[in-house]
Amino acid sequence: KMPDDVAAVAWIHRISTNYCLNVLRDSGRRASPVHTVPDRGSDEWEDEVTGRQWTERLMETVPEEVRVPAELYHQRGLPQAQIAQALGVSRRTVLYRLSEFAERARRFALRTDASPA
């Protein structure tokens, strides 16, 4: 059995890790400000909406252990080493999960017969 102070530190570390991962995960769900808004009648606006909807559908099909690194890398622009550190995994694991995400996105595009705009 672990001493009480070691168990307490491990417990606090796990809670803070989960909290940070939840904040990172949920931040992708919040709207972010844009500098310019396309005209609603333009093709650019329609392409943007279509691309977002496709991406949201894709993300719903991906397991969390693959989705979180993909969101952090592709949407937040975090470097792979920082993602590995935040998730408590190796950089190689991050690379593997990003590769798995890319493959799932390719298969999703083929299955839906539509790619993002």
MMTF fields as JSON, N, C-alpha, C and O atoms, coordinates in Angstrom:
{
  "mmtfVersion": "1.0.0",
  "mmtfProducer": "UNKNOWN",
  "numBonds": 467,
  "numAtoms": 468,
  "numGroups": 117,
  "numChains": 1,
  "numModels": 1,
  "chainsPerModel": [1],
  "groupsPerChain": [117],
  "chainIdList": ["A"],
  "bondAtomList": [4, 2, 8, 6, 12, 10, 16, 14, 20, 18, 24, 22, 28, 26, 32, 30, 36, 34, 40, 38, 44, 42, 48, 46, 52, 50, 56, 54, 60, 58, 64, 62, 68, 66, 72, 70, 76, 74, 80, 78, 84, 82, 88, 86, 92, 90, 96, 94, 100, 98, 104, 102, 108, 106, 112, 110, 116, 114, 120, 118, 124, 122, 128, 126, 132, 130, 136, 134, 140, 138, 144, 142, 148, 146, 152, 150, 156, 154, 160, 158, 164, 162, 168, 166, 172, 170, 176, 174, 180, 178, 184, 182, 188, 186, 192, 190, 196, 194, 200, 198, 204, 202, 208, 206, 212, 210, 216, 214, 220, 218, 224, 222, 228, 226, 232, 230, 236, 234, 240, 238, 244, 242, 248, 246, 252, 250, 256, 254, 260, 258, 264, 262, 268, 266, 272, 270, 276, 274, 280, 278, 284, 282, 288, 286, 292, 290, 296, 294, 300, 298, 304, 302, 308, 306, 312, 310, 316, 314, 320, 318, 324, 322, 328, 326, 332, 330, 336, 334, 340, 338, 344, 342, 348, 346, 352, 350, 356, 354, 360, 358, 364, 362, 368, 366, 372, 370, 376, 374, 380, 378, 384, 382, 388, 386, 392, 390, 396, 394, 400, 398, 404, 402, 408, 406, 412, 410, 416, 414, 420, 418, 424, 422, 428, 426, 432, 430, 436, 434, 440, 438, 444, 442, 448, 446, 452, 450, 456, 454, 460, 458, 464, 462],
  "bondOrderList": [1, 1, 1, 1, 1, 1, 1, 1, 1, 1, 1, 1, 1, 1, 1, 1, 1, 1, 1, 1, 1, 1, 1, 1, 1, 1, 1, 1, 1, 1, 1, 1, 1, 1, 1, 1, 1, 1, 1, 1, 1, 1, 1, 1, 1, 1, 1, 1, 1, 1, 1, 1, 1, 1, 1, 1, 1, 1, 1, 1, 1, 1, 1, 1, 1, 1, 1, 1, 1, 1, 1, 1, 1, 1, 1, 1, 1, 1, 1, 1, 1, 1, 1, 1, 1, 1, 1, 1, 1, 1, 1, 1, 1, 1, 1, 1, 1, 1, 1, 1, 1, 1, 1, 1, 1, 1, 1, 1, 1, 1, 1, 1, 1, 1, 1, 1],
  "groupList": [{"groupName": "LYS", "atomNameList": ["N", "CA", "C", "O"], "elementList": ["N", "C", "C", "O"], "formalChargeList": [0, 0, 0, 0], "bondAtomList": [1, 0, 2, 1, 3, 2], "bondOrderList": [1, 1, 2], "singleLetterCode": "K", "chemCompType": "L-PEPTIDE LINKING"}, {"groupName": "MET", "atomNameList": ["N", "CA", "C", "O"], "elementList": ["N", "C", "C", "O"], "formalChargeList": [0, 0, 0, 0], "bondAtomList": [1, 0, 2, 1, 3, 2], "bondOrderList": [1, 1, 2], "singleLetterCode": "M", "chemCompType": "L-PEPTIDE LINKING"}, {"groupName": "PRO", "atomNameList": ["N", "CA", "C", "O"], "elementList": ["N", "C", "C", "O"], "formalChargeList": [0, 0, 0, 0], "bondAtomList": [1, 0, 2, 1, 3, 2], "bondOrderList": [1, 1, 2], "singleLetterCode": "P", "chemCompType": "L-PEPTIDE LINKING"}, {"groupName": "ASP", "atomNameList": ["N", "CA", "C", "O"], "elementList": ["N", "C", "C", "O"], "formalChargeList": [0, 0, 0, 0], "bondAtomList": [1, 0, 2, 1, 3, 2], "bondOrderList": [1, 1, 2], "singleLetterCode": "D", "chemCompType": "L-PEPTIDE LINKING"}, {"groupName": "VAL", "atomNameList": ["N", "CA", "C", "O"], "elementList": ["N", "C", "C", "O"], "formalChargeList": [0, 0, 0, 0], "bondAtomList": [1, 0, 2, 1, 3, 2], "bondOrderList": [1, 1, 2], "singleLetterCode": "V", "chemCompType": "L-PEPTIDE LINKING"}, {"groupName": "ALA", "atomNameList": ["N", "CA", "C", "O"], "elementList": ["N", "C", "C", "O"], "formalChargeList": [0, 0, 0, 0], "bondAtomList": [1, 0, 2, 1, 3, 2], "bondOrderList": [1, 1, 2], "singleLetterCode": "A", "chemCompType": "L-PEPTIDE LINKING"}, {"groupName": "TRP", "atomNameList": ["N", "CA", "C", "O"], "elementList": ["N", "C", "C", "O"], "formalChargeList": [0, 0, 0, 0], "bondAtomList": [1, 0, 2, 1, 3, 2], "bondOrderList": [1, 1, 2], "singleLetterCode": "W", "chemCompType": "L-PEPTIDE LINKING"}, {"groupName": "ILE", "atomNameList": ["N", "CA", "C", "O"], "elementList": ["N", "C", "C", "O"], "formalChargeList": [0, 0, 0, 0], "bondAtomList": [1, 0, 2, 1, 3, 2], "bondOrderList": [1, 1, 2], "singleLetterCode": "I", "chemCompType": "L-PEPTIDE LINKING"}, {"groupName": "HIS", "atomNameList": ["N", "CA", "C", "O"], "elementList": ["N", "C", "C", "O"], "formalChargeList": [0, 0, 0, 0], "bondAtomList": [1, 0, 2, 1, 3, 2], "bondOrderList": [1, 1, 2], "singleLetterCode": "H", "chemCompType": "L-PEPTIDE LINKING"}, {"groupName": "ARG", "atomNameList": ["N", "CA", "C", "O"], "elementList": ["N", "C", "C", "O"], "formalChargeList": [0, 0, 0, 0], "bondAtomList": [1, 0, 2, 1, 3, 2], "bondOrderList": [1, 1, 2], "singleLetterCode": "R", "chemCompType": "L-PEPTIDE LINKING"}, {"groupName": "SER", "atomNameList": ["N", "CA", "C", "O"], "elementList": ["N", "C", "C", "O"], "formalChargeList": [0, 0, 0, 0], "bondAtomList": [1, 0, 2, 1, 3, 2], "bondOrderList": [1, 1, 2], "singleLetterCode": "S", "chemCompType": "L-PEPTIDE LINKING"}, {"groupName": "THR", "atomNameList": ["N", "CA", "C", "O"], "elementList": ["N", "C", "C", "O"], "formalChargeList": [0, 0, 0, 0], "bondAtomList": [1, 0, 2, 1, 3, 2], "bondOrderList": [1, 1, 2], "singleLetterCode": "T", "chemCompType": "L-PEPTIDE LINKING"}, {"groupName": "ASN", "atomNameList": ["N", "CA", "C", "O"], "elementList": ["N", "C", "C", "O"], "formalChargeList": [0, 0, 0, 0], "bondAtomList": [1, 0, 2, 1, 3, 2], "bondOrderList": [1, 1, 2], "singleLetterCode": "N", "chemCompType": "L-PEPTIDE LINKING"}, {"groupName": "TYR", "atomNameList": ["N", "CA", "C", "O"], "elementList": ["N", "C", "C", "O"], "formalChargeList": [0, 0, 0, 0], "bondAtomList": [1, 0, 2, 1, 3, 2], "bondOrderList": [1, 1, 2], "singleLetterCode": "Y", "chemCompType": "L-PEPTIDE LINKING"}, {"groupName": "CYS", "atomNameList": ["N", "CA", "C", "O"], "elementList": ["N", "C", "C", "O"], "formalChargeList": [0, 0, 0, 0], "bondAtomList": [1, 0, 2, 1, 3, 2], "bondOrderList": [1, 1, 2], "singleLetterCode": "C", "chemCompType": "L-PEPTIDE LINKING"}, {"groupName": "LEU", "atomNameList": ["N", "CA", "C", "O"], "elementList": ["N", "C", "C", "O"], "formalChargeList": [0, 0, 0, 0], "bondAtomList": [1, 0, 2, 1, 3, 2], "bondOrderList": [1, 1, 2], "singleLetterCode": "L", "chemCompType": "L-PEPTIDE LINKING"}, {"groupName": "GLY", "atomNameList": ["N", "CA", "C", "O"], "elementList": ["N", "C", "C", "O"], "formalChargeList": [0, 0, 0, 0], "bondAtomList": [1, 0, 2, 1, 3, 2], "bondOrderList": [1, 1, 2], "singleLetterCode": "G", "chemCompType": "PEPTIDE LINKING"}, {"groupName": "GLU", "atomNameList": ["N", "CA", "C", "O"], "elementList": ["N", "C", "C", "O"], "formalChargeList": [0, 0, 0, 0], "bondAtomList": [1, 0, 2, 1, 3, 2], "bondOrderList": [1, 1, 2], "singleLetterCode": "E", "chemCompType": "L-PEPTIDE LINKING"}, {"groupName": "GLN", "atomNameList": ["N", "CA", "C", "O"], "elementList": ["N", "C", "C", "O"], "formalChargeList": [0, 0, 0, 0], "bondAtomList": [1, 0, 2, 1, 3, 2], "bondOrderList": [1, 1, 2], "singleLetterCode": "Q", "chemCompType": "L-PEPTIDE LINKING"}, {"groupName": "PHE", "atomNameList": ["N", "CA", "C", "O"], "elementList": ["N", "C", "C", "O"], "formalChargeList": [0, 0, 0, 0], "bondAtomList": [1, 0, 2, 1, 3, 2], "bondOrderList": [1, 1, 2], "singleLetterCode": "F", "chemCompType": "L-PEPTIDE LINKING"}],
  "groupTypeList": [0, 1, 2, 3, 3, 4, 5, 5, 4, 5, 6, 7, 8, 9, 7, 10, 11, 12, 13, 14, 15, 12, 4, 15, 9, 3, 10, 16, 9, 9, 5, 10, 2, 4, 8, 11, 4, 2, 3, 9, 16, 10, 3, 17, 6, 17, 3, 17, 4, 11, 16, 9, 18, 6, 11, 17, 9, 15, 1, 17, 11, 4, 2, 17, 17, 4, 9, 4, 2, 5, 17, 15, 13, 8, 18, 9, 16, 15, 2, 18, 5, 18, 7, 5, 18, 5, 15, 16, 4, 10, 9, 9, 11, 4, 15, 13, 9, 15, 10, 17, 19, 5, 17, 9, 5, 9, 9, 19, 5, 15, 9, 11, 3, 5, 10, 2, 5],
  "groupIdList": [1, 2, 3, 4, 5, 6, 7, 8, 9, 10, 11, 12, 13, 14, 15, 16, 17, 18, 19, 20, 21, 22, 23, 24, 25, 26, 27, 28, 29, 30, 31, 32, 33, 34, 35, 36, 37, 38, 39, 40, 41, 42, 43, 44, 45, 46, 47, 48, 49, 50, 51, 52, 53, 54, 55, 56, 57, 58, 59, 60, 61, 62, 63, 64, 65, 66, 67, 68, 69, 70, 71, 72, 73, 74, 75, 76, 77, 78, 79, 80, 81, 82, 83, 84, 85, 86, 87, 88, 89, 90, 91, 92, 93, 94, 95, 96, 97, 98, 99, 100, 101, 102, 103, 104, 105, 106, 107, 108, 109, 110, 111, 112, 113, 114, 115, 116, 117],
  "secStructList": [7, 7, 7, 2, 2, 2, 2, 2, 2, 2, 2, 2, 2, 2, 2, 2, 2, 2, 2, 2, 2, 2, 2, 2, 2, 2, 2, 6, 6, 1, 7, 7, 7, 7, 1, 7, 7, 7, 7, 6, 6, 1, 2, 2, 2, 2, 2, 2, 2, 2, 2, 2, 2, 2, 2, 2, 2, 2, 2, 2, 2, 1, 7, 2, 2, 2, 2, 2, 2, 2, 0, 0, 0, 0, 0, 1, 7, 7, 7, 2, 2, 2, 2, 2, 2, 2, 2, 6, 1, 7, 2, 2, 2, 2, 2, 2, 2, 2, 2, 2, 2, 2, 2, 2, 2, 2, 2, 2, 2, 2, 2, 2, 6, 7, 7, 7, 7],
  "xCoordList": [0.845, 0.0, 0.88, 1.916, 0.44, 1.199, 0.967, -0.109, 1.995, 1.779, 0.702, 0.502, 0.021, -1.09, -0.68, -1.424, 0.498, 0.905, 1.207, 0.925, 1.766, 2.031, 0.708, 0.546, -0.221, -1.536, -2.269, -2.934, -2.152, -2.825, -2.244, -2.987, -0.934, -0.296, -0.702, -0.998, -0.72, -1.136, -2.586, -2.922, -3.433, -4.848, -5.017, -5.785, -4.308, -4.377, -3.831, -4.396, -2.752, -2.189, -3.2, -3.366, -3.873, -4.851, -6.027, -6.482, -6.518, -7.635, -7.228, -7.985, -6.041, -5.614, -5.38, -5.684, -4.843, -4.664, -6.001, -6.159, -6.968, -8.304, -8.945, -9.567, -8.799, -9.369, -8.771, -9.497, -7.442, -6.773, -7.187, -7.435, -7.262, -7.695, -9.125, -9.437, -9.996, -11.375, -11.427, -12.201, -10.618, -10.583, -10.103, -10.691, -9.044, -8.538, -9.581, -9.79, -10.232, -11.241, -12.429, -12.88, -12.932, -14.119, -13.848, -14.769, -12.605, -12.312, -12.555, -12.86, -12.429, -12.692, -14.162, -14.514, -15.013, -16.453, -16.978, -18.101, -16.158, -16.58, -16.294, -15.311, -17.155, -16.954, -15.74, -15.524, -14.972, -13.836, -14.115, -14.769, -13.622, -13.894, -13.219, -12.154, -13.854, -13.285, -13.066, -13.752, -12.096, -11.784, -12.71, -13.054, -13.105, -14.026, -15.12, -14.859, -16.309, -17.438, -17.812, -18.122, -17.785, -18.147, -19.613, -20.448, -19.906, -21.277, -22.072, -21.617, -23.257, -24.04, -24.41, -24.638, -24.474, -24.834, -23.639, -23.808, -22.443, -21.255, -20.939, -21.357, -20.202, -19.746, -18.793, -18.756, -18.026, -17.08, -17.825, -17.389, -18.923, -19.717, -20.265, -20.195, -20.804, -21.356, -20.261, -20.47, -19.101, -17.979, -17.537, -17.238, -17.5, -17.103, -18.078, -17.656, -19.358, -20.384, -20.316, -20.354, -20.215, -20.14, -18.906, -18.988, -17.776, -16.535, -16.642, -16.169, -17.249, -17.43, -18.338, -18.046, -19.442, -20.373, -19.698, -19.881, -18.922, -18.216, -17.225, -17.135, -16.487, -15.499, -16.168, -15.67, -17.295, -18.011, -18.485, -18.386, -19.0, -19.449, -18.256, -18.361, -17.133, -15.933, -15.513, -15.264, -15.436, -14.964, -15.865, -15.393, -17.146, -18.062, -17.76, -18.126, -17.098, -16.818, -15.476, -15.188, -14.655, -13.294, -13.245, -13.796, -12.592, -12.467, -11.7, -10.849, -12.004, -11.417, -9.893, -9.256, -9.288, -7.827, -7.166, -5.986, -7.912, -7.405, -7.856, -7.105, -9.084, -9.656, -8.908, -8.629, -8.583, -7.956, -6.614, -6.401, -5.686, -4.438, -4.669, -3.974, -5.638, -5.928, -6.429, -6.015, -7.317, -7.822, -6.692, -6.577, -5.858, -4.769, -3.769, -3.234, -3.516, -2.53, -3.109, -2.518, -4.257, -4.802, -5.58, -5.517, -6.309, -7.121, -6.39, -6.509, -5.642, -4.954, -3.526, -2.927, -2.975, -1.624, -0.525, 0.584, -0.817, 0.207, 1.237, 0.886, 2.497, 3.515, 3.309, 2.737, 3.777, 3.573, 4.176, 3.581, 5.325, 5.967, 5.112, 5.006, 4.51, 3.658, 2.386, 1.909, 1.849, 0.663, 1.009, 0.251, 2.154, 2.592, 2.707, 2.266, 3.299, 3.462, 2.105, 1.882, 1.203, -0.118, -0.926, -1.673, -0.781, -1.559, -0.85, -1.444, 0.403, 1.153, 1.496, 1.521, 1.759, 2.138, 3.423, 3.877, 3.998, 5.223, 4.879, 3.742, 5.88, 5.689, 5.356, 4.58, 5.934, 5.653, 4.176, 3.571, 3.599, 2.173, 1.334, 0.336, 1.734, 1.02, 1.085, 0.074, 2.271, 2.421, 1.53, 0.885, 1.494, 0.654, -0.818, -1.543, -1.254, -2.667, -3.023, -4.13, -2.111, -2.361, -2.445, -3.26, -1.604, -1.652, -2.969, -3.583, -3.392, -4.672, -5.827, -6.769, -5.746, -6.777, -6.839, -7.922, -5.676, -5.633, -6.253, -6.99, -5.959, -6.526, -8.042, -8.778, -8.5, -9.947, -10.641, -11.744, -10.006, -10.584, -10.675, -11.669, -9.633, -9.645, -10.784, -11.523, -10.915, -11.99, -13.365, -14.31, -13.475, -14.748, -15.134, -16.298, -14.153, -14.419, -14.901, -15.818, -14.287, -14.719, -16.115, -16.932, -16.379, -17.669, -18.815, -19.907, -18.552, -19.598, -19.664, -20.555, -18.699, -18.633, -18.594, -19.024, -18.081, -17.934, -16.762, -16.644, -15.931, -14.825, -15.148, -16.067, -14.386, -14.664, -14.443, -13.7, -15.107, -15.016, -13.622, -13.363],
  "yCoordList": [-1.197, 0.0, 1.245, 1.29, 2.276, 3.528, 4.357, 4.314, 5.113, 6.066, 7.076, 7.344, 7.623, 8.545, 9.758, 10.184, 10.329, 11.53, 11.206, 12.031, 10.042, 9.647, 9.395, 9.791, 8.745, 8.482, 9.789, 9.929, 10.733, 12.021, 12.783, 13.374, 12.768, 13.458, 12.792, 13.484, 11.466, 10.75, 11.078, 11.261, 11.151, 11.459, 12.885, 13.105, 13.833, 15.23, 15.344, 16.065, 14.647, 14.665, 14.139, 14.729, 13.046, 12.46, 13.414, 13.589, 14.028, 14.984, 16.172, 16.585, 16.726, 17.893, 17.519, 18.308, 16.322, 15.867, 15.749, 16.24, 15.1, 14.95, 16.315, 16.527, 17.23, 18.563, 19.259, 19.827, 19.208, 19.858, 19.22, 19.924, 17.897, 17.229, 17.615, 17.802, 17.734, 18.154, 19.578, 19.867, 20.465, 21.85, 21.879, 22.566, 21.14, 21.094, 20.501, 21.018, 19.425, 18.784, 19.718, 19.876, 20.331, 21.172, 22.496, 23.099, 22.962, 24.247, 24.176, 25.194, 23.006, 22.852, 22.966, 23.15, 22.859, 22.942, 24.372, 24.657, 25.253, 26.651, 27.37, 27.091, 28.282, 29.068, 29.969, 30.52, 30.106, 31.012, 32.21, 32.071, 33.377, 34.569, 34.487, 33.888, 35.094, 35.16, 36.631, 37.518, 36.862, 38.236, 38.764, 39.946, 37.886, 38.296, 37.244, 36.048, 37.68, 36.773, 36.789, 37.844, 35.605, 35.579, 35.932, 35.698, 36.492, 36.798, 35.494, 34.508, 35.478, 34.242, 33.667, 32.462, 34.46, 33.969, 33.474, 32.981, 33.599, 33.252, 31.76, 31.071, 31.284, 29.893, 29.647, 28.554, 30.672, 30.541, 30.205, 29.331, 30.873, 30.608, 29.189, 28.484, 28.76, 27.405, 26.351, 25.337, 26.59, 25.655, 25.547, 24.457, 26.688, 26.699, 25.892, 25.078, 26.102, 25.381, 23.891, 23.07, 23.538, 22.137, 21.466, 20.343, 22.144, 21.61, 21.391, 20.375, 22.317, 22.173, 21.006, 20.215, 20.902, 19.799, 18.459, 17.522, 18.351, 17.116, 16.779, 15.633, 17.792, 17.589, 17.151, 16.253, 17.774, 17.382, 15.939, 15.197, 15.533, 14.141, 13.185, 12.131, 13.55, 12.721, 12.567, 11.454, 13.674, 13.639, 12.789, 12.207, 12.715, 11.888, 10.4, 9.599, 10.019, 8.609, 8.158, 6.961, 9.084, 8.768, 8.578, 9.394, 7.51, 7.317, 8.473, 9.098, 8.742, 9.884, 9.841, 10.885, 8.655, 8.585, 8.991, 9.34, 8.948, 9.398, 10.829, 11.625, 11.156, 12.477, 13.594, 14.64, 13.378, 14.448, 14.879, 16.077, 13.939, 14.408, 15.098, 16.059, 14.613, 15.23, 16.659, 17.559, 16.87, 18.227, 19.143, 20.278, 18.64, 19.466, 19.811, 20.92, 18.886, 19.106, 19.921, 20.918, 19.504, 20.139, 21.421, 22.367, 21.465, 22.645, 23.654, 24.859, 23.181, 24.098, 24.402, 25.369, 23.572, 23.806, 23.494, 24.014, 22.649, 22.307, 21.366, 20.513, 21.511, 20.59, 19.192, 19.045, 18.187, 16.804, 16.527, 15.805, 17.084, 16.855, 17.411, 16.79, 18.569, 19.178, 18.347, 18.199, 17.816, 16.959, 15.706, 15.29, 15.112, 13.906, 14.174, 13.368, 15.304, 15.656, 15.873, 15.4, 16.585, 16.865, 15.591, 15.476, 14.639, 13.407, 12.319, 11.285, 12.541, 11.546, 10.31, 9.193, 10.525, 9.425, 9.818, 10.957, 8.877, 9.18, 9.941, 9.918, 10.604, 11.308, 10.312, 10.621, 9.135, 8.078, 7.69, 7.435, 7.643, 7.337, 8.435, 8.15, 9.679, 10.798, 10.649, 10.806, 10.346, 10.15, 9.015, 9.135, 7.926, 6.784, 7.19, 6.844, 7.926, 8.328, 9.331, 9.287, 10.228, 11.161, 10.418, 10.755, 9.415, 8.6, 7.825, 7.721, 7.288, 6.577, 7.53, 7.156, 8.756, 9.746, 10.031, 10.094, 10.202, 10.483, 9.326, 9.549, 8.115, 6.952, 6.882, 6.587, 7.15, 7.16, 8.259, 8.051, 9.414, 10.516, 10.124, 10.417, 9.459, 9.003, 8.005, 8.11, 7.045, 6.047, 6.693, 6.317, 7.663, 8.37, 9.116, 9.111, 9.761, 10.503, 9.557, 9.888, 8.387, 7.408, 6.88, 6.705, 6.628, 6.082, 7.088, 6.715, 8.348, 9.365, 9.891, 10.664, 9.456, 9.869, 11.382, 11.942, 12.025, 13.477, 13.846, 13.346, 14.686, 15.171, 16.587, 17.215, 17.095, 18.469, 19.449, 19.188, 20.577, 21.624, 22.156, 23.037],
  "zCoordList": [0.0, 0.0, 0.0, 0.662, -0.77, -0.845, 0.416, 1.013, 0.812, 1.913, 1.503, 0.318, 2.495, 2.235, 1.421, 0.537, 1.7, 0.957, -0.503, -1.373, -0.802, -2.184, -2.912, -4.066, -2.243, -2.839, -3.11, -4.137, -2.204, -2.376, -3.571, -4.355, -3.705, -4.828, -6.142, -7.117, -6.18, -7.389, -7.733, -8.903, -6.73, -6.926, -7.475, -8.411, -6.897, -7.351, -8.775, -9.598, -9.066, -10.42, -11.429, -12.497, -11.114, -12.036, -12.253, -13.383, -11.18, -11.297, -12.16, -13.038, -11.92, -12.697, -14.16, -15.054, -14.411, -15.792, -16.499, -17.617, -15.853, -16.449, -16.697, -17.738, -15.759, -15.917, -17.142, -17.958, -17.263, -18.399, -19.726, -20.705, -19.758, -20.982, -21.346, -22.522, -20.346, -20.607, -21.143, -22.056, -20.591, -21.074, -22.524, -23.359, -22.823, -24.193, -25.137, -26.234, -24.716, -25.558, -25.794, -26.929, -24.736, -24.85, -25.547, -26.098, -25.534, -26.178, -27.676, -28.298, -28.262, -29.694, -30.043, -31.208, -29.055, -29.279, -29.206, -29.622, -28.677, -28.572, -29.876, -30.562, -30.193, -31.416, -31.223, -30.144, -32.26, -32.198, -33.103, -34.137, -32.718, -33.521, -34.887, -35.036, -35.868, -37.211, -37.555, -37.047, -38.427, -38.796, -39.885, -39.904, -40.781, -41.829, -41.953, -41.82, -42.203, -42.38, -43.854, -44.408, -44.501, -45.918, -46.115, -45.241, -47.259, -47.622, -47.654, -48.235, -47.034, -46.934, -48.295, -48.401, -49.302, -50.617, -51.422, -52.537, -50.877, -51.643, -51.563, -50.633, -52.546, -52.536, -51.376, -50.812, -51.024, -49.912, -48.623, -47.873, -48.359, -47.153, -47.182, -46.175, -48.303, -48.423, -48.253, -47.587, -48.851, -48.709, -47.254, -46.766, -46.567, -45.154, -44.312, -43.491, -44.5, -43.736, -44.038, -43.122, -45.31, -45.712, -45.116, -44.619, -45.164, -44.596, -43.1, -42.59, -42.395, -40.944, -40.612, -39.715, -41.342, -41.088, -41.341, -40.563, -42.412, -42.722, -41.606, -41.166, -41.158, -40.101, -38.808, -38.129, -38.456, -37.242, -37.324, -36.347, -38.484, -38.65, -38.539, -37.911, -39.143, -39.047, -37.588, -37.126, -36.871, -35.484, -34.585, -33.608, -34.907, -34.122, -34.287, -33.427, -35.38, -35.648, -35.099, -35.086, -34.647, -34.226, -32.712, -31.974, -32.237, -30.783, -30.132, -30.765, -28.89, -28.186, -28.178, -28.318, -28.017, -27.947, -29.269, -29.289, -30.354, -31.661, -31.931, -32.496, -31.527, -31.797, -31.065, -31.651, -29.79, -28.996, -29.586, -29.776, -29.889, -30.507, -31.854, -32.184, -32.63, -33.929, -33.751, -34.481, -32.782, -32.525, -32.069, -32.532, -31.156, -30.643, -31.743, -31.769, -32.638, -33.697, -34.851, -35.265, -35.368, -36.572, -36.286, -37.071, -35.177, -34.889, -34.022, -34.241, -33.049, -32.133, -32.554, -32.083, -33.447, -33.932, -32.93, -33.049, -31.941, -30.954, -31.569, -32.385, -31.189, -31.681, -31.084, -30.004, -31.791, -31.362, -29.986, -29.186, -29.709, -28.413, -27.27, -26.212, -27.484, -26.463, -26.259, -25.134, -27.34, -27.246, -26.448, -25.573, -26.754, -26.041, -24.552, -23.732, -24.207, -22.804, -22.129, -21.015, -22.799, -22.214, -22.012, -21.041, -22.919, -22.835, -22.042, -21.736, -21.711, -20.951, -21.777, -21.26, -23.074, -23.962, -24.683, -24.582, -25.404, -26.153, -27.439, -27.911, -27.981, -29.251, -30.357, -31.261, -30.287, -31.264, -31.215, -32.256, -30.029, -29.888, -30.532, -31.194, -30.341, -30.981, -32.499, -33.184, -33.025, -34.47, -34.963, -36.005, -34.222, -34.591, -34.625, -35.558, -33.6, -33.528, -34.622, -35.159, -34.957, -36.057, -37.388, -38.248, -37.547, -38.757, -38.825, -39.887, -37.694, -37.651, -37.979, -38.677, -37.474, -37.776, -39.274, -39.856, -39.892, -41.333, -42.12, -43.081, -41.719, -42.404, -42.207, -43.149, -41.002, -40.748, -41.559, -42.066, -41.68, -42.463, -43.933, -44.597, -44.442, -45.835, -46.064, -47.042, -45.157, -45.304, -45.153, -45.845, -44.249, -44.05, -45.313, -45.713, -45.945, -47.183, -48.281, -49.033, -48.371, -49.38, -49.077, -49.981, -47.803, -47.391, -47.602, -48.032, -47.297, -47.441, -48.862, -49.216, -49.676, -51.082, -51.214, -52.222, -50.201, -50.247, -49.353, -48.235, -49.829, -49.013, -48.568, -49.095, -47.589, -47.146, -48.281, -49.227, -48.156, -49.197, -49.313, -50.134]
}
